[in-house]
Amino acid sequence: MYERFSYYFTEGYPKGESDYFIATEECLDQENILKDLKNVKWAIFNKRGERVSDYFDWISPLGLVKGQSEYFRASENGKEALFTLSGQITDWFDKIRDRGALTGESEYFWGKKEGKYALYHIKTGKKLTDDYKSSVIAGAVIGKSGYIVGSYGSEIFFIVDLETGRKVTPDFDEDTLIQILKHGDLEKAVLQLNKNTVNK
């Protein structure tokens, strides 16, 4: 089945992860195959070799192809969006982070527009946060607690309750963030950061 493709990725069906894989049917420069991968169009194919998606400049194997969720991330003209096999389900973004809805860990994803990140809901498309300078992979975005980490810049961070939109901790620096991410428990971090404030 794979003979008709000039190149296919081994993630997905070839590894037994799902019924899908990513391939190109365009000719590649045989003397420079890896360099030429960015110059052709890619699509998702099912286990029978039938094309089930549109062609794109690039498709990430995360999500649908790796059997993690029904979503896949595709790139076109320097922009990224999330899709299902039924079609596009999000706006185009400058960047969409790997974790969250795409990998089946939650219904949220970090999307970047005009240099700023915000958290979005995959089902509604609703923007759930302010525009932040960074997109920390922790808390609600990976299905752990109802909190997320926000930052307006200057290496200053804080924790936000996603349901209320309210900031629930004092500001903290990047060193503190690194310590929090080591255990990854934002609920514990909220208690500890507020305890420290009370004790001062």
C-alpha positions in Angstrom: 0.0 0.0 0.0 2.8 2.4 0.8 4.5 2.1 -2.6 2.4 4.9 -4.1 3.6 7.4 -1.6 7.0 9.2 -2.2 7.2 9.6 1.6 5.1 8.6 4.6 5.6 9.0 8.4 5.7 5.9 10.6 3.5 7.4 13.3 -0.1 6.2 13.4 -1.2 3.1 11.5 2.3 1.8 10.7 3.0 1.6 14.5 -0.5 0.4 15.4 -1.4 3.6 17.1 -4.5 4.4 15.0 -6.1 3.7 11.5 -4.4 6.8 10.0 -1.0 7.9 8.7 0.4 11.1 7.1 1.9 10.9 3.6 2.7 12.9 0.4 2.0 11.8 -3.1 4.2 14.4 -4.6 7.6 13.7 -6.1 10.5 14.4 -3.8 14.1 15.3 -4.7 15.7 11.9 -4.1 19.1 13.5 -3.4 17.6 15.8 -0.8 14.5 14.1 0.5 14.6 15.5 4.1 15.1 19.1 2.9 12.3 18.7 0.3 9.7 17.5 2.9 8.8 21.1 3.5 8.2 21.8 -0.2 5.3 19.3 -0.8 1.7 18.9 0.4 0.6 16.4 3.0 -2.6 14.6 3.8 -4.0 12.0 6.2 -4.8 8.6 4.7 -6.7 5.7 6.3 -5.5 2.1 6.6 -6.8 1.3 3.1 -4.7 4.1 1.7 -7.6 6.4 1.0 -7.1 10.1 1.5 -9.4 11.4 4.3 -8.2 15.0 4.8 -7.4 18.0 2.6 -3.8 18.6 1.6 -1.8 20.9 3.8 1.7 22.4 4.0 2.3 20.3 7.1 0.4 18.0 9.5 1.4 17.1 13.0 1.1 13.4 13.9 -0.2 14.4 17.4 -3.8 13.7 18.1 -5.8 11.7 15.5 -2.8 10.0 13.9 -1.3 8.9 17.2 -4.7 7.8 18.5 -4.8 10.5 21.2 -8.0 12.4 20.1 -10.2 13.1 17.1 -8.2 16.3 16.3 -5.2 17.0 14.2 -3.1 20.2 13.7 -2.4 21.3 10.2 -0.3 24.2 8.8 -1.0 26.3 5.8 0.7 29.5 4.7 2.5 29.8 8.1 -0.7 29.5 10.1 -2.0 26.6 12.2 -5.5 25.4 13.0 -7.1 22.3 14.5 -9.3 20.0 12.4 -11.3 16.8 12.6 -11.8 14.6 9.6 -15.1 16.6 9.1 -13.2 19.8 8.6 -11.6 22.9 10.3 -12.9 23.5 13.9 -10.7 26.5 15.1 -9.5 29.8 13.7 -6.1 30.0 12.2 -3.4 30.9 14.7 0.3 31.8 14.5 0.9 28.8 16.7 -1.0 26.2 18.6 0.8 24.4 21.5 1.1 20.6 21.4 -0.7 19.7 24.6 -4.4 19.8 25.6 -7.3 19.1 23.4 -5.0 17.9 20.6 -3.5 15.2 22.7 -6.8 14.3 24.4 -5.9 15.6 27.8 -8.6 18.3 28.1 -10.9 20.4 26.0 -8.5 23.4 26.0 -5.6 24.6 23.9 -3.2 27.5 23.9 -3.4 29.5 20.7 -1.0 32.4 19.7 -2.1 35.5 17.8 -0.1 38.6 17.3 2.6 37.5 19.7 0.2 36.8 22.6 -1.2 33.4 23.9 -4.7 32.8 25.2 -6.5 29.6 26.2 -9.4 28.5 24.1 -12.2 25.9 24.4 -12.0 23.3 21.6 -15.8 22.7 21.4 -17.0 26.4 21.5 -14.0 28.2 20.2 -14.4 30.6 23.1 -11.4 32.6 24.3 -11.2 31.9 28.0 -8.3 34.1 29.2 -6.7 37.4 28.7 -3.8 37.7 26.3 -0.7 36.3 27.9 3.0 36.5 27.1 3.5 32.8 27.7 1.6 29.5 27.6 2.5 27.3 30.5 1.7 23.6 30.0 0.2 22.8 33.4 -3.2 22.6 35.2 -6.4 22.6 33.3 -4.8 22.5 29.8 -3.5 19.0 30.6 -6.6 17.9 32.6 -5.2 18.5 36.0 -7.2 20.9 38.2 -9.2 24.0 37.2 -6.2 26.3 37.3 -3.9 27.7 34.7 -0.7 29.8 34.9 -0.8 33.3 33.4 1.8 35.9 32.6 1.8 39.4 31.2 5.6 39.4 30.8 8.7 40.4 32.6 9.1 36.8 33.9 6.3 37.3 36.4 3.6 34.6 36.7 0.4 34.0 38.6 -2.3 31.3 38.8 -5.8 31.9 37.6 -9.0 30.0 38.4 -10.3 29.2 34.9 -14.0 29.0 35.9 -14.1 32.5 37.5 -11.2 34.1 35.6 -9.9 35.4 38.8 -6.2 35.5 39.8 -5.9 33.3 42.9 -2.2 33.8 43.9 0.2 36.6 44.3 2.8 37.1 41.5 5.8 34.8 41.5 9.0 34.6 39.5 10.4 32.0 37.0 12.4 30.1 39.7 9.2 29.5 41.6 7.4 28.5 38.4 10.1 25.9 37.7 9.6 24.5 41.2 5.9 24.3 40.7 6.3 22.5 37.4 8.5 19.9 39.0 5.5 18.6 40.9 2.9 20.0 38.5 0.2 20.4 41.1 -1.4 23.8 40.7 -3.9 23.2 43.6 -1.0 22.6 45.9 0.8 25.6 44.5 -2.2 27.9 45.2 -2.2 26.8 48.8 1.5 27.2 49.3 1.8 30.5 47.6 -1.1 32.0 49.6 0.3 30.5 52.8 3.6 32.1 52.2 1.9 35.5 51.7 0.0 35.1 55.0 3.2 34.2 56.8 5.1 37.3 55.7 
